[in-house]
Amino acid sequence: MIEELLPASVVTVEAYGHEEPANTVLYPEEEAVVARAVHKRRREFAVVRSCARRAMEKLGVSPQPVLPGERGAPQWPAGLTGSMTHCDGFCAAALVRVTDLASLGIDAEPDGPLPEGVLDAVSLPAERERLLRLADDHPAPHWDRLLFSAKESVYKAWFPLTRQWLDFSEADIEIRVDAGERLQGSFRAELLVPGPLVGARRLGHFDGRWTIGRGLVATSVTVPHD
């Protein structure tokens, strides 16, 4: 689901369903983060970190704690960057060496409509107009949820580069559909605030990919080096 959206340099591990995969034991410092959380929150916290540790092993890095840092962003081992996502019945982690990508973001959401009022809160008028045109041409998926997921992936790629908040209204996303029988495609997020510097290049936009399947919409953003 996530792996097909990312370049070969990125390692992904995914977990589906509600069964506990192996090696979901938390480190003590991770346990402290969710000590008072409800069971669902504790389970997702543990499973997505199990995915992250398996990804570390695939990259030849010893498994270690993944603690939330500033604004909840995961703190990765030295030399790695990555992203995690979880929703009901699905968890995934994607990791890459910092020599291969400057940043990345992934997100997965249930393929269902956003709650009433949420779309207006997270989107720009131009984005909503484009969603209506997409829905006319392709009744599925739920384009409002896909737009929300794309915004989440954009933010997850943005924050490690800037250490700053990016509001939903500060990126204008245009979703594109690939030719072919399967519904999947790309998107471009035009940044409406000064973008981060990557090497000597100031970014004006982020590019991403999206797909649907197994009752989910999934998105990713990768930021290459100069």
BELKAZI-V420643 format. One record per residue. RES is the residue in three letters. PHI is phi in whole degrees, -180 to 180 (none if undefined). OMEGA is omega as a letter, one per 30 degrees, with the letter a starting at -180 (none if undefined). NEAR is the number of other C-alpha atoms within 12 Angstrom. Layout:
RES|PHI|OMEGA|NEAR  RES|PHI|OMEGA|NEAR
//
This chain:
MET|none|l|32  ILE|-85|a|43  GLU|-57|a|26  GLU|-69|a|25  LEU|-91|a|34  LEU|-122|l|35  PRO|-67|a|23  ALA|-63|a|17  SER|-71|a|26  VAL|-93|l|38  VAL|-99|l|36  THR|-124|l|39  VAL|-135|a|37  GLU|-125|l|34  ALA|-136|a|34  TYR|-110|l|25  GLY|82|a|19  HIS|-112|l|16  GLU|-80|l|15  GLU|-78|l|23  PRO|-70|l|23  ALA|-67|l|16  ASN|61|l|17  THR|-100|l|26  VAL|-69|l|25  LEU|-88|l|30  TYR|-72|a|22  PRO|-54|a|15  GLU|-69|l|15  GLU|-74|l|26  GLU|-55|a|23  ALA|-64|a|16  VAL|-68|a|22  VAL|-114|a|22  ALA|-57|a|18  ARG|-107|a|12  ALA|-79|l|16  VAL|-71|a|12  HIS|-59|a|12  LYS|-59|l|18  ARG|-65|l|19  ARG|-63|a|24  ARG|-65|a|31  GLU|-63|l|35  PHE|-59|a|40  ALA|-73|a|39  VAL|-66|a|39  VAL|-67|l|42  ARG|-75|l|45  SER|-62|l|36  CYS|-60|a|42  ALA|-63|a|46  ARG|-69|l|38  ARG|-67|l|31  ALA|-67|l|36  MET|-57|a|33  GLU|-61|l|21  LYS|-64|l|21  LEU|-93|l|26  GLY|78|l|17  VAL|-109|l|21  SER|-62|l|17  PRO|-58|a|24  GLN|-152|a|25  PRO|-61|l|32  VAL|-122|a|36  LEU|-98|l|28  PRO|-72|l|21  GLY|-106|a|16  GLU|-59|a|14  ARG|55|l|16  GLY|81|a|17  ALA|-66|a|26  PRO|-65|l|31  GLN|-98|a|26  TRP|-96|l|33  PRO|-59|l|26  ALA|-55|l|17  GLY|91|a|20  LEU|-123|l|33  THR|-137|a|40  GLY|-176|a|51  SER|-157|l|49  MET|-132|l|49  THR|-150|l|41  HIS|-153|l|40  CYS|-146|a|30  ASP|-59|l|26  GLY|85|a|25  PHE|-153|l|36  CYS|-138|l|40  ALA|-154|l|43  ALA|-133|l|44  ALA|-130|a|53  LEU|-131|l|49  VAL|-151|l|39  ARG|-72|a|29  VAL|-66|l|25  THR|-75|a|18  ASP|-98|l|23  LEU|-142|l|32  ALA|-76|a|34  SER|-168|l|42  LEU|-154|l|46  GLY|-143|l|48  ILE|-131|l|48  ASP|-155|l|46  ALA|-135|a|45  GLU|-140|l|42  PRO|-63|a|31  ASP|-80|l|27  GLY|-144|a|23  PRO|-67|l|23  LEU|-66|l|23  PRO|-57|a|15  GLU|-56|l|12  GLY|91|a|11  VAL|-71|a|17  LEU|-57|l|27  ASP|-61|a|20  ALA|-77|a|18  VAL|-113|a|30  SER|-131|l|33  LEU|-95|l|27  PRO|-54|a|17  ALA|-64|l|17  GLU|-66|a|34  ARG|-65|l|27  GLU|-63|l|21  ARG|-67|l|22  LEU|-64|l|31  LEU|-63|l|20  ARG|-68|l|18  LEU|-62|a|24  ALA|-64|l|19  ASP|-64|a|14  ASP|-83|a|15  HIS|-139|a|19  PRO|-59|l|14  ALA|-118|g|27  PRO|-81|l|34  HIS|-80|a|31  TRP|-65|l|44  ASP|-65|l|39  ARG|-69|l|35  LEU|-64|l|48  LEU|-62|l|51  PHE|-60|l|43  SER|-62|l|45  ALA|-61|l|46  LYS|-64|l|48  GLU|-65|l|38  SER|-63|l|46  VAL|-60|a|44  TYR|-63|a|42  LYS|-65|l|40  ALA|-80|a|43  TRP|-70|a|42  PHE|-63|l|32  PRO|-61|a|34  LEU|-86|a|31  THR|-122|a|22  ARG|58|l|18  GLN|-127|l|19  TRP|-71|l|24  LEU|-125|a|29  ASP|-74|l|22  PHE|-56|a|30  SER|-84|a|25  GLU|-101|l|25  ALA|-141|a|36  ASP|-102|a|34  ILE|-104|l|41  GLU|-113|a|36  ILE|-95|l|38  ARG|-121|a|28  VAL|-108|l|27  ASP|-69|l|16  ALA|-71|l|10  GLY|129|a|8  GLU|-75|a|9  ARG|-85|l|15  LEU|-81|l|27  GLN|-161|a|29  GLY|176|a|29  SER|-130|l|30  PHE|-152|l|34  ARG|-124|l|30  ALA|-108|l|38  GLU|-78|a|26  LEU|-78|a|27  LEU|-99|l|20  VAL|-130|l|22  PRO|-55|a|18  GLY|-81|a|29  PRO|-74|l|28  LEU|-88|l|21  VAL|-121|a|22  GLY|65|l|14  ALA|-97|a|9  ARG|-110|l|16  ARG|-92|a|19  LEU|-78|l|26  GLY|-107|a|22  HIS|-157|l|31  PHE|-118|l|38  ASP|-112|a|37  GLY|-144|l|43  ARG|-129|l|44  TRP|-144|l|46  THR|-153|l|41  ILE|-131|l|33  GLY|164|l|22  ARG|54|l|20  GLY|76|a|24  LEU|-126|l|32  VAL|-110|a|41  ALA|-134|a|49  THR|-136|l|51  SER|-148|l|51  VAL|-133|l|41  THR|-124|l|44  VAL|-118|a|44  PRO|-74|l|28  HIS|-74|l|21  ASP|-56|none|15
//
